[in-house]
Amino acid sequence: MTARVLVVDDVIQNVKLLEAKLSSEYFDVLTAMNGEDALEIIDKEHPDIVLLDVMMPGMDGFEVCRRIRSNVKSAHIPVIMVTALDQPKDRVAGLEAGADDFLTKPVLDLPLFARVRSLVRLKVLMDELRMRETTGQDFGMSIGSDLNRNISLTDAKVLLVEDYARVAERISRYMQDLATVDVDNAESGEVTVSNLEDYDLIIVSLGMNDVDGLRLCSQLRSAENTRRIPILVLVDEGDTTQLVKAMELGATDYISRPIDRNELLARAKSQIRQKRYANRLRQNMQKSVEMAMTDAVTGLYNRHFLSTHLDNIMSKSNDSRKKVSLLMMDLDKFKLVNDTYGHAAGDEVLKEFARRISNDIRNIDLAARFGGEEFVIVMPETNLEYAYFVAERLRMSIANEPFEISSSEEPIKVTVSIGIALAGDKNSTSSKLLVAADLALYQAKENGRNQVCSIEQ
């Protein structure tokens, strides 16, 4: 995943070095030599992430970070502080100022790239949640304001996965004023604590004796009940291999041994606050739009919501509008289902179809019922190749597993045709993108149904 990165440093050699490294990894790099210029660029260019030096004349990095966090337009932008300061108290000061991470010069390439990509993935998800909030407000719904402010950290629950009892006891003691800490030694190779979805943060040690902490991270990130819970990993200082792998597997933060209590608390607070903010966005959206903006039969978003949301995504103010793919799907010969088994059976098929769609798409994707037996999936930050992969996976999940309905002892076979369109110079508005996807769908129908066809532009 690429991103627009702002590098802020008063030493030109440092700026050029980071610019060269990031550009080689296909990041779009902006630069600033002082805090004032950085804030101006952030206001005008809306970068995806900021790499910020601490020791600068005039306004130092701590103050720049505080100003970024205090501005509602930039508060969501991830900030990594990059500095020669290497004491725990300096890292804590940066984290308390609002930084998401604190890297010490000289910065190693692999940890830097892994951390940037991890934070950008998180920002994409949070941006999509905020976009849906904006869509709800466009409908006249009262979603709430300043949701990222005044997030309570009370009654926090943390799960610590560690098989060294003395370390587990020390970490639990460090965090006793912040959260209730449960410990699981994962002796069986898996986390055995129940009700994992109730935790605000999971801390996983990567130095356990008989348990692969990286595998546990992978399992936690892929499981439905834990995929949205932040994971903080404990790594040995200098072990960049495990650190990079953990970030690739979905860990959201890390802390190096020996563990500093204040740094652990600062990182834990940041992760818990971010998680609760995301939860609040989701809950408020669900409460406000459930009746007005969802389809009564399938539970997916309805056409009205889809149109408004797609208009927001495709607006000229959205720099990512040309990275949007759209899937339009139509159940083949669905009228026969209604005529043969009745409309109640048809509704059962539509509900199951919607369930399979929801299980096959990402959190940032939006599925909606377009009308009748037509459905649409909006996929931000998606190229044609990945959209085609998802569409083909969806097509097979429908065709390969017959649908159970209450009015028939035998499950019935259902297929779907799918058209794909990619935003571009010709498909530059929501209406044009929908028309292009509809044309691709028509082509799939003409070619014999149960197919995927695409239009790239």
C-alpha positions, -999 to 999 in steps of 0.1 A, spaced: 0 0 0 14 34 -10 9 66 8 18 103 9 44 109 36 55 142 50 92 143 62 100 171 86 136 178 96 158 209 99 188 191 85 187 188 47 208 157 46 183 139 69 154 150 47 171 139 15 181 105 30 145 97 42 131 110 10 153 87 -10 145 57 11 107 62 11 107 70 -26 125 38 -34 95 20 -17 71 39 -39 58 64 -13 49 99 -24 71 122 -3 66 158 8 92 177 28 94 205 53 124 221 71 106 235 102 74 231 122 55 261 107 60 249 72 50 214 82 17 226 97 10 246 66 17 216 43 -5 194 65 -34 219 62 -31 221 24 -19 186 13 -34 163 39 -6 137 40 -13 101 51 15 101 77 41 125 92 78 116 100 87 144 124 121 154 139 120 164 175 150 188 178 143 217 155 148 255 161 118 275 169 89 250 172 101 216 183 86 183 172 66 179 204 48 212 199 42 204 162 27 170 172 5 187 198 -8 212 172 -15 183 148 -35 165 174 -54 197 185 -67 204 150 -98 184 141 -87 184 104 -54 167 112 -59 149 145 -63 115 127 -30 117 108 -4 92 122 28 108 134 62 90 138 88 110 156 123 104 142 151 117 164 186 111 180 170 111 214 171 76 227 160 77 264 127 62 275 116 96 289 120 111 255 99 83 239 72 88 266 72 126 260 66 120 223 39 95 228 21 117 253 23 146 228 3 124 205 29 106 184 21 70 173 57 59 174 92 71 182 121 59 161 157 66 170 183 77 144 199 62 125 166 47 114 168 12 101 149 7 68 128 -24 74 113 -13 108 106 22 93 88 8 62 69 -18 83 57 9 108 47 33 80 27 7 62 11 -5 95 0 31 104 -12 38 69 -34 7 69 -50 18 102 -55 53 88 -73 39 57 -97 21 80 -103 51 102 -108 73 72 -134 50 59 -153 50 92 -151 88 92 -164 89 56 -194 68 66 -200 92 95 -200 121 70 -224 102 48 -247 98 77 -246 135 85 -254 142 49 -286 123 55 -294 147 83 -286 121 110 -270 133 143 -239 112 145 -222 133 172 -192 156 171 -157 154 184 -158 117 188 -121 115 190 -121 137 221 -127 128 257 -124 90 251 -126 74 285 -100 48 295 -119 35 325 -126 -2 330 -100 -11 304 -93 -48 299 -59 -60 287 -49 -96 278 -12 -104 282 1 -135 264 34 -143 282 48 -177 295 75 -162 318 56 -157 351 80 -130 365 77 -109 334 39 -113 334 37 -103 370 59 -72 365 39 -60 334 6 -66 353 19 -45 382 30 -17 358 -5 -15 343 -26 -21 374 -37 16 376 -48 16 339 -65 -17 333 -75 -51 345 -48 -75 331 -55 -111 325 -25 -134 317 -26 -164 293 6 -184 289 -7 -200 257 7 -233 268 -13 -252 242 0 -230 214 -33 -210 214 -49 -183 235 -74 -201 257 -90 -171 275 -127 -168 267 -147 -137 256 -117 -123 237 -139 -97 221 -142 -79 255 -105 -69 256 -93 -34 247 -58 -45 240 -38 -77 236 -1 -77 245 18 -106 229 54 -116 239 75 -127 209 101 -142 233 81 -171 247 99 -204 251 76 -229 235 50 -207 217 53 -189 184 42 -154 193 41 -144 156 17 -172 148 -5 -161 177 -6 -126 162 -17 -140 129 -44 -160 145 -57 -131 166 -57 -108 136 -76 -132 114 -102 -143 139 -136 -125 137 -138 -117 174 -103 -102 177 -95 -87 143 -103 -52 155 -85 -54 188 -51 -37 188 -21 -59 193 11 -46 211 41 -70 208 70 -73 232 103 -77 212 139 -80 222 158 -48 215 174 -49 181 154 -78 168 142 -61 136 133 -94 119 106 -103 144 94 -67 146 90 -63 109 72 -97 106 48 -87 135 39 -55 118 32 -73 85 10 -97 104 -11 -69 118 4 -59 151 -5 -22 157 24 -13 181 55 -27 198 77 -21 228 114 -32 231 128 -50 261 139 -40 287 104 -26 292 101 9 306 69 13 327 60 48 315 65 40 278 44 8 282 16 28 298 18 56 271 16 31 243 -12 11 259 -32 42 265 -28 53 229 -39 19 216 -69 16 239 -80 52 231 -78 44 193 -97 12 197 -125 29 217 -127 57 192 -132 33 164 -158 14 184 -177 46 191 -177 55 154 -190 21 145 -217 21 173 -229 56 165 -231 48 128 -250 16 135 -275 33 158 -281 62 135 -284 45 101 -298 11 109 -334 20 101 -330 48 76 -301 35 55 -302 -2 55 -322 -27 34 -349 -44 55 -344 -78 38 -306 -82 37 -294 -58 64 -269 -43 39 -269 -6 31 -296 5 7 -293 24 -26 -299 58 -10 -270 54 13 -248 39 -14 -254 69 -37 -245 94 -11 -215 75 1 -202 70 -34 -207 107 -41 -185 115 -11 -158 90 -22 -158 103 -58 -158 139 -48 -129 161 -62 -118 168 -27 -109 131 -21 -74 124 -34 -80 87 -34 -110 87 -57 -91 72 -86 -83 42 -65 -119 30 -62 -132 -2 -77 -169 -10 -80 -185 -44 -83 -221 -47 -95 -237 -81 -91 -270 -96 -103 -284 -130 -93 -290 -150 -124 -326 -158 -133 -337 -149 -99 -373 -145 -110 -374 -183 -114 -367 -186 -77 -396 -164 -67 -419 -181 -92 -410 -216 -82 -405 -213 -44 -423 -181 -35 -412 -146 -25 -404 -158 11 -379 -182 -3 -365 -155 -25 -359 -133 6 -341 -162 22 -318 -164 -8 -312 -127 -7 -303 -128 30 -279 -157 25 -264 -139 -5 -258 -108 15 -242 -128 43 -217 -144 19 -209 -110 4 -202 -96 39 -179 -125 48 -158 -121 17 -150 -83 18 -127 -62 39 -137 -38 66 -131 -8 44 -154 -21 16 -191 -12 15 -218 -36 3 -253 -24 -6 -284 -37 -22 -289 -17 -54 -324 -29 -61 -342 -62 -66 -316 -88 -70 -288 -64 -78 -260 -56 -53 -230 -33 -53 -197 -34 -35 -176 -2 -33 -139 -10 -27 -116 20 -18 -78 17 -23 -83 -12 -48 -68 -19 -82 -85 -39 -109 -65 -70 -103 -76 -73 -66 -112 -64 -74 -113 -92 -100 -98 -116 -74 -126 -107 -49 -153 -109 -76 -142 -143 -87 -140 -155 -51 -176 -142 -46 -188 -158 -78 -175 -192 -67 -188 -189 -32 -223 -185 -46 -221 -211 -74 -203 -238 -55 -226 -240 -24 -263 -244 -30 -287 -223 -9 -308 -239 18 -344 -226 19 -372 -236 43 -398 -244 16 -376 -270 -2 -360 -302 11 -333 -299 -15 -310 -268 -16 -313 -248 -48 -284 -238 -70 -279 -200 -75 -253 -182 -96 -243 -146 -100 -229 -124 -127 -205 -96 -118 -194 -65 -135 -163 -45 -124 -155 -9 -131 -124 11 -120 -125 48 -114 -105 69 -138 -105 97 -163 -137 84 -180 -153 70 -148 -146 102 -128 -180 106 -111 -202 82 -91 -228 80 -118 -203 73 -145 -187 46 -124 -221 29 -118 -229 31 -155 -195 15 -164 -201 -13 -138 -236 -19 -152 -222 -22 -187 -196 -48 -175 -225 -67 -157 -245 -66 -189 -215 -81 -208 -212 -109 -182 -249 -117 -187 -245 -117 -225 -215 -140 -222 -236 -167 -206 -240 -156 -169 -221 -169 -139 -191 -148 -150 -170 -118 -141 -164 -91 -166 -145 -58 -161 -141 -23 -176 -109 -5 -167 -107 33 -172 
